[in-house]
Amino acid sequence: MNSGNNDIFAVVKEQLGIKDVAKHYGLEVNRGGFVSCPFHVEKNPSMKLYEDTDKYHCFGCGEHGDVIDLVRKLFNFTPIDAANKLAGDFGISAGGHIFKEKPSIKAKMKSYDYELKERRAYRLLADYCDYLADCKRDLAPTTIGEPLHPLFARALSESAKFEYYRDTFIFGTKDEKIAFMRDYNGILSGIEREMRGDKAVRAEELA
C-alpha cells in the first residue's frame, strides 16, 4: 500500500465522526446514539455509535468498526474505495490530492440505494403488522354489544393483507419486491403517518 493511501485513511478517520457518516448514508440516529443495523433485519435499533472513539458496534449481529469499516461494509467496497468515497463525499483532500469516486463505486451506490429502500419497506410493514396486532389485542370489545373501536375494526380488516405484503419481503423474489415498492410506494409513505396519528389518538383514549 503506498503512502498516499495511508494518508487518506488517516485523514478520513481524523476528520470524520461516526455519527455524521451514519446520518450521511441514511441511518437514523436516536437520542441514545443507536441506529437500526443495516447489516441484518431488526425491528429495534441495536447498533451503537460511540462518538468518543468514532466507532460502532452492533449488539445484534456483532458487526463493529470505524467510519471506513462502516462504508466498506455498506457498499461492499475495498478499504481504499471506502476511504476514497468518504473523502469525495465530504470534500476531504490529503497531500494536495482531492479524491473522487470511480464509476464502479457509483454502480455499487445504486445497488446499496435499492437495499436501503428494501430494508425500509420491510421495517415499515413489519412495524405496521405489529401495530395492527396490538390494536386487535388492546381494543377488542370487552362486553357483548359494545361498539367496535375504529382501530380494532381496521386491524380486523387489514391484518391479513399487510401480513401478505410483509411476507413479500421475506419470501418474495427481488422482482416482486421491486414491483411492490414501485406500485405501492404510496402505501409505504402513508404507514408512518397513519401510525403516528393513530397512536396519538390511542394513547389519549387509554390514558
N, C-alpha and C positions, 0 to 999 in steps of 0.2 A: 504494500500500500504506500503511495507516495505521500510526501509532506503536505501537498495541497489537500488531499483527502483528510489527513489527520487534522489540518487546520479547520476544515469545515465542520467536522464532528465536534471539536472543542468549542468553536464559536457558537454553533447552534445550541448546544447544551448550556452554554453560559448565558445566552441572551433570551432563551425562550422558557416560559413557565409551563408546567404540565397542564394547569387549568386553562390557560389561554389556548394552548394547542388543542385540547379536547373540545373546547367550545368552537374553535375554528372549523373543526371537521364534523360538526353536527351533534356532538354529545351534550346532553343537558345535565348541568351540574346542579345538584341540590344544595341546600344550606349546610349540610353536613360534609360536603365535599365528595359525595358519591355520585356515580353515573351508572346507567344501565350498561352492563358489559357488552361491547359489540362482538365479542368472540364466542358467546353462547346465548341461547334463548333463555330469558328470565323475565319474571313479572315485576320484581323489585330490584332496585339498584344494588349491586354488590361489589362494584369496583370503586375503590377508594383512591382519591388523588391527594398526594402528600405535597403540599406547597413548600414545606421546609426543605425537602430533598428533590422536588420536581420529578418524583417517580410515582408509579401507580401499582396497585396490587388488587386483583380480583379474588374475593373470598369465596366465589362460587366455583370458578374453574382453575384458579391458581395462576393465571397469566399475570406477569409483572414486568416492569422495566422502566425506561426513561422516555423522553419525548421522541427520540429516534426509534426506539423499540415500538412505541405505540403506532407511529405512522408506518413503520415497516410491516407490522402485522395487519394493520387496517387494509393496506393496499397490496399486500403480498410482494413487497419490494425487497431488494437487497439493501443492506445498511447504507451504502453510499447513495442509492436512489432516494431513500427516505430522507437522508440529510439534505440532498440537493432540493428535494421538494419543499422541505421546511424552509430552506434558505430562500428559494424562489417565492414561496407564498408569503413570507414575512419580510421580504426585501433585505435579506442579510447578505453581506459580502465578506469574503475572507481573503486576505492577501491581495486586495485590489481587484479580485475577480468576483463578478456577480453571477450567481448560479441560476440557470434556467431549466425548466422541465424539458425532458426529452419526449418525443412523440409517443414512445411506448408507455411513459408514465401517464400521459393523458388518457390513453386507452384503458389503463388499469383504473384510473379515477372514474371513468364511465361505468365500469363494472362494479366498483365499490358503491357508486351512487345508487345503482339498482338494488344492491344488497341492503343498503341502508333503508331504502323505501320498503323493501320486503319485510325487514325486521320491524319497522314502524307499523306496517299494516297488520302483522301478526299480533303485536302487542296491543294495538287498539282493539282488535277483535276479541282477543283473549280477555282483556280487561272488561269489555262490554258484556261478554258471556258471564263473567263472574258477577258483574253488577246486576244483570238480569236474574241470576240465581239468588242473589241477596234480596232483591225485590220480592221474588216469589216466597222466600222464607220469612222475611220480616213483615211483609204487608198482606199476608194471607188473611182472609176473614177468620174471625175467632168465634163468631156466632152465626147461627142459621138466619138467613135473610139480610145479613149485613151487606151493604152496597160494596161492590168491588172497588178497591183503590185503583185509580187510573194506571199507576205504575205496575201494580200487580197484574192488571189486565194486559198491559203491554208486554210484560215478561212472559205471560202465558202464550201470547200470540207470536212473539218474536224469537223466543229462545231457540227453537229448533232451526230456524232459518239462519241465525247468526252462528250457531254451533257448526252448521254446514259451511258457512263462509270461513270460519276459523280453521276448520279441518282442511280446507283447500290449501292452507299454508303449512300444514303438517304432512299431508299425504299427496297433495297435488303435484303435477309436473311444473316445470319452470314456465312453460307456455300458458298453463292455466293460471298461474299466479300473475303473470304479466297481463293477461286478459282481464283478470279481476281488478287489478289496480287501474287499468285503463277504463273499464266500463263502470266501475263502482267507486271512482275517486270521490264523488260527492258524498257517498255514504261514509267513507273513512274520514272525510273532513268534518262531517256533522256529528260523528260519535262523541268526540271530545266535548263539543259544545253542549250536546244533549246531556251527557253525564254530569257536567259541571252544574248545569241548571237544575236537573232533576235531583242531584244530591243535595243542593242547597234547599230545595223545597222539602225533601225528605227529612233533612236534619231539623228543620223548623217543626215539622209535624210530629217527630219523635221526641222533641225536646220536652 
